[in-house]
Amino acid sequence: MRQVPEAPDQQFGGHNKGRDHIMSDVISEAVIALNAKMGADGFDGTAKFDIEGEGTIVIDGDGARASDDDADVTLSADAETFNAILYGEQNPTSAFMTG
């Protein structure tokens, strides 16, 4: 893993809390992909993705960012399943129902 400062730009959802986050490449790439998918619309509510062995991502009205902030819902998955859902290779409902 590499250390990436949380920057106040679109890539990290515009948040800067004055601290560095240790992010895996999986988290870094997912934050970029989620922000691109959401565009300027953001997200109604808050959701957290807990990716086993990689870290957490929170999405909300400001976009996606590497964070462990509280959220309305937390979804957990291994990196392989998360990436498959993110890139449209896995149906999220099917992944949930099969554990």
Stockholm file with secondary structure:
# STOCKHOLM 1.0

chainA/1-99         MRQVPEAPDQQFGGHNKGRDHIMSDVISEAVIALNAKMGADGFDGTAKFDIEGEGTIVIDGDGARASDDDADVTLSADAETFNAILYGEQNPTSAFMTG
#=GR chainA/1-99 SS CEEEECCSSGGGTTCCCSCEEEECHHHHHHHHHHHHHHGGGCCSSCEEEEETTTEEEEEETTEEEECCCCCSEEEEECHHHHHHHHTTSSCHHHHHHTC
#=GC SS_cons        CEEEECCSSGGGTTCCCSCEEEECHHHHHHHHHHHHHHGGGCCSSCEEEEETTTEEEEEETTEEEECCCCCSEEEEECHHHHHHHHTTSSCHHHHHHTC
//
